[in-house]
Amino acid sequence: MSDHLTLYDFHGSPCARRVRIVMLEKGLEWETKLIDLTRMEQKRPEYRALNPNGLVPTLVHGDRVIYDSNVITEYLDAVFPEPRLYPTDAWTCARAKMWQAFELEMAKEYRPLMYLRVIGPLDRRRPKDEVMRDVHRSTDDPAHIEWVSRVYDGTAVSEEEAALLTGQLYQRIDQIERELSGEFLLGDHFSIADISVYPRVAMYPMVGLQIDPAKYPRTTRWTSAMSQRPSFKHSERVRPS
Ligand SMILES: N[C@@H](CCC(=O)N[C@@H](CS)C(=O)NCC(=O)O)C(=O)O
């Protein structure tokens, strides 16, 4: 089997970024194929043939297709074990995976705000019929079509709902702040837990949520240390530099 790696990716996708970080940590090279989430390309039949969930990222390794960022990172860690990013000890590995589960919950709270505050304004730079034409090119699923229409109109998420989601997202930072007892989420060891959670936290400002260093000193220390790591820096862009 060929060792060629192709990542289906999109700018600003925290889920794809954690895969980029893992590949950079392991010194892997890969090809990038962009899936434009603002045009709902993730719902196109040809992409869903690779990833039935219609979400980014998907990794193709030789003739193997792997989707879901946590599945992909665990697969990469098994196939390219150096350096190990998933702890080998059962309890430490369980703790790392609980951070991944935590991040999956954060993602549910984050997604509506992303559409309200980022994708909606981006869409509105074009006439609505143009945006809707692109969506129809990607999918005929009425749920997705309706969602894009509401995102365009700014009615997908109400301000009341946005305020509740904001509260929940800050509770997540409260938890990180409470649990950060060392340099990393698992204490003294850098691991997949940091790689899984950081990309989401780093995107808080994008949806208008600032992380106040006075209120969150440990979280701020952790995010700034992580952001200096070469793999984290180089993963900011979809193509490695
Ligand atoms: N659990 C999945 C979630 C993937 C996911 O939600 N991806 C986002 C980008 S970070 C996406 O494709 N969003 C488009 C959509 O919601 O339709 C994973 O970790 O891969």
The ligand as an SDF file (V2000), in Angstrom:
LIG
                    3D

 20 19  0  0  0  0  0  0  0  0999 V2000
  -16.3620   14.7440   15.3000 N   0  0  0  0  0  0  0  0  0  0  0  0
  -15.9830   15.2530   14.0130 C   0  0  0  0  0  0  0  0  0  0  0  0
  -16.5560   16.6450   13.8360 C   0  0  0  0  0  0  0  0  0  0  0  0
  -16.1760   17.2210   12.5040 C   0  0  0  0  0  0  0  0  0  0  0  0
  -16.7570   18.6250   12.3180 C   0  0  0  0  0  0  0  0  0  0  0  0
  -17.7100   19.0250   12.9750 O   0  0  0  0  0  0  0  0  0  0  0  0
  -16.1490   19.3400   11.3960 N   0  0  0  0  0  0  0  0  0  0  0  0
  -16.5530   20.7030   11.1200 C   0  0  0  0  0  0  0  0  0  0  0  0
  -15.3260   21.5690   10.9020 C   0  0  0  0  0  0  0  0  0  0  0  0
  -14.3840   21.6520   12.3990 S   0  0  0  0  0  0  0  0  0  0  0  0
  -17.3800   20.6900    9.8460 C   0  0  0  0  0  0  0  0  0  0  0  0
  -17.0790   19.9910    8.9150 O   0  0  0  0  0  0  0  0  0  0  0  0
  -18.4490   21.5070    9.8300 N   0  0  0  0  0  0  0  0  0  0  0  0
  -19.3300   21.6180    8.7330 C   0  0  0  0  0  0  0  0  0  0  0  0
  -20.7530   21.3320    9.1070 C   0  0  0  0  0  0  0  0  0  0  0  0
  -21.0700   21.3790   10.3000 O   0  0  0  0  0  0  0  0  0  0  0  0
  -21.5330   21.0680    8.1990 O   0  0  0  0  0  0  0  0  0  0  0  0
  -14.4550   15.2610   13.9000 C   0  0  0  0  0  0  0  0  0  0  0  0
  -13.8130   15.4710   14.9270 O   0  0  0  0  0  0  0  0  0  0  0  0
  -13.9230   15.0530   12.8020 O   0  0  0  0  0  0  0  0  0  0  0  0
  1  2  1  0
  2  3  1  0
  2 18  1  0
  3  4  1  0
  4  5  1  0
  5  6  2  0
  5  7  1  0
  7  8  1  0
  8  9  1  0
  8 11  1  0
  9 10  1  0
 11 12  2  0
 11 13  1  0
 13 14  1  0
 14 15  1  0
 15 16  2  0
 15 17  1  0
 18 19  2  0
 18 20  1  0
M  END
$$$$
